[in-house]
């Protein structure tokens, strides 16, 4: 009798545990919490967390379940760390989908090693290199940020319009740096500019004076650095300033961080030109901005809005799919992000729930714009001109193609 009662108790607690386990849905987040973009990652993560918070406050997901977001560090630059982070999300945390990774190499490694084999949808808010487009991903890898094939062209156009007709370029030797440098170089030369020197460098070194000697000997007075604010980009700019060889600096999204100005010096970088993906002036942008400020982080932080959109879109796709299974999620993601359908703005989770429950189509117009994914999971986007002014990067407006 006692054994029977004990067996019933164990069975009952097992059922209760199973019920508890089913009461939550997981979307993972993998990003460079350490490494060359560690100062850029916190607001990106906060953007994704804000979407999760709003979903849970407005009724939860799949009939009131809680949406949770386990996270893991890719280090940005270590492919094995990225693979391990993705493996943990896919096979241990059993997430339905993943926001991330951030650096392109990490996204490619995570996708190939764990997400694609596991059938898990990934939406990166920050991987901009063309290499993401080329993945054989079974329609599983998406991004809410435009490709550097576009940003590089826009940076080239901006430099030419500002009268810079000769530059030296150095780029971090990975998918991000190579893809961005190729696009920039092609656009700059097509526009009539001259690339006096184009030199790859390895991340994580303490001394780049040899590379800087080669770059400065080209005779160019403007140095374009396509790298990371907390990695090689910071060291190169500091040593370039110390050398006095260049009078102007430029960069792209990986360099746009307060830590760069703090480390190199406001006087050293005053007037530095950069670009970064931005958000068009749409209703969703202002709504997100207010919510982010209330949550205590900067809505203009690079990729924060894109991370919010990635998480909110995945939540909508899971709800549209009707379950927490991985199968069918990519199709649902395309459905909730595209016209036709009732427009859903940032924070309008409760409205989306009612429409989905009624069988109505929805079209999410997000914090960083619309996300009409193409066949490769890429989106169109806008690029913002940035300028170091008064000791900080300041947005100077959208750059039109």
Helices and strands as residue ranges (DSSP letters): H 2-21, E 24-31, H 38-57, E 66-68, E 71-73, H 79-87, I 88-92, E 97-100, H 104-110, I 111-115, H 116-118, E 121-124, G 130-132, E 141-143, H 148-161, E 166-172, H 175-190, E 194-201, H 209-216, E 222-226, H 232-243, E 248-251, G 253-255, H 258-264, H 266-269, E 273-278, H 283-295, H 304-321, H 329-336, E 342-344, H 349-357, E 362-366, E 369-370, E 382-389, E 392-399
